[in-house]
Amino acid sequence: MWPAGPYALSDELGDFTITAVGGSGTSDDPLVVMEEFRSATPATLTIHNAIRRMPRLPGDGHLMVLYLRIDILNNSGHPWIEFEFELQEMRDRPSTFGDGLSFDQRNRSPETIFSSAFARFHRDFEPYDRLLFSGGQVDPLSTVSFQFVITDFTPRWTFYLVQDPRIPSS
């Protein structure tokens, strides 16, 4: 478990390794997760509410708005041509409108979504919450950064972020 702000993060479901975590999760101090992917298969980041109550992030005045940056080392041996994130309140089940998780769905022109390697992104909200980055490439042994906001109004103490690197098809 890697504590940061009101959360604790885990690579307990495998297929990647968290190498460092920092920050508090606010807009001025985003939660930063450094990871290493050793394969080009989907991997699930487990996010626990570490304080077991509705977190209020200092400085923002908003309940459960998590500013997140993920830096991933591609040690898979394959180039990545897209990368997708999917939120899940319950593992292996698509997020729905009523679960309280989203990639800042209320924000129609999100300036907070960024990637160091991909020029475009697309968000889907129903029947799942997905964020797909495209228009770029991450070569093996290169690091890519992703930045986005998660709104967490779920009543559960744990939720999941599925991370899916996409490789060229042959």
N, C-alpha and C positions, 0 to 999 in steps of 0.2 A: 504494500500500500504506500502510495506517495501522497502525503497531505499537501494541500495548497488551498488557501482561502477557506471557504466553508465546505470544501469537497476533499475527497481522497480518491485517487485514481489508481487503477490496477490493470496489469497486463495478464491477469490470472487465466484468461481464456486462451492464451497462447497465440502463436504465429507471428508475434512481434515482441520487442522488448522496449520498455520504457527505460531511458538512460538518465533522465533528469526531469524535474518538475520545479517550477517556481511561479511567483506571482500570486496575486490575490483574486483575480477574476474581474477586476473593475476595468472601465475604459482607460484609465490612466496607468493601470498595472495589470495587463491581461494575464490570465493563467497561461503559462508556457509549458508545453509538454514536448520533450525531445524523445524521439522513437527511432528504432532501427527495424526495418522490414528485411527478413532474410529470404522471403519468397514473395511472389506476386499474387498471393491469395488473400481473400478478405480476412481481416482481423478485427476483433472487437475490443474496444477500450471500455472498461467498466468504470462508471462514475458513481461514487457513493456520496450521499449527503453526510458529511463527517460530523456535523453538529446536531443531527437528529431533530432539527426544527427548521422552520421556514427561514432560510438565510436572508439577511439584508446586507447587501454589499456596501461597504463604506464608500462615501464620495459620490455615489450615483443616485441614491434616493429611490432606487427601484428594487422591488423584491425579485429575486431569482433571475437576474440577467447576468449571464456568464460570458464575459469577453474571453475568447480562447484563441491561442496561437499554437499550432502544431507544426514542429519541425521534424521531418522524416528523412532519415538516411536510406536511400534505395540500395540495399545490399542484396537484392534479389537476383542479380545477374541478367535482368531484362529491363529494357527501357519501358517507361510508363507513358502512355499517350493520353490518358484521362485518369481522374481520381474522383471517387464518389464517397460521400459520407451519408450515412443513414442513421437517424435517431430511432431508438426503440425503448418504450417504457418497460415492456416485457421482452425478454430475450427471444429472438427469432420470430417476433410478431411485429407487423408494420405499425408504425405510430399512426394514430387517428386524431381527428380534430379535438376530441374530448379528453385526450390524455394530458394535455398541458405542455407538451414539448414541441418546439419548433426552432427553425433557423431564423428567428426574428421575423416571423410571419407578418406581424403588424407593420413592419417597415417596408414600404413599397419601392423605395429607391435606396437600397442598402449600400452605403459607402464603406461599411465595416467588413465587407467580404472581399478577400484578396488572396492571391497566390503569387509566389515568386516565379513560378514556371508556367502557369497557365493563364491565358489572356481572357478567357470567358468562363462564366459560370451560369448554371441554370438551377433554380429551386423548384421542387415539387412539394406540395403540402398535403394533398389527399389522394389516395388513402394512406399515404406514408409521408414522412418528412425526409426528403433527400436533397442533397446539394452536390451537383456534378460539375467538376472543373474540366475544361477542355481547351483546345487551341494551344498546345504546347507539348513539351516532352521532358521527362526526368530520366537522365541516363544513369546506368549503374554506377554506384559509388558517389552519386551526387545527392545533395540535400535540397529538399523543397520545403517551403513554408506555406502554411495555409492560415488564414485569419478569418474568423467569423464570430457571430454571436448566437448563443443558445438561450432561449427563454425556457425556464424550467419551472412550470407550475404543477408538475406531477405530484400526486400525494405519496408517491413511493420514495423510499430512501435510496434506491439504486436505479439508474437507467444506463443505457448502452449506446455507444457510438460505433457503428460498423464502418470500417475504413476499407475501401476496395480499390486497389490500384488496377488499372486496365493496361494490358499489353497489346501490341499489334497482333492481329490474327494472321495466320499464314495461309 
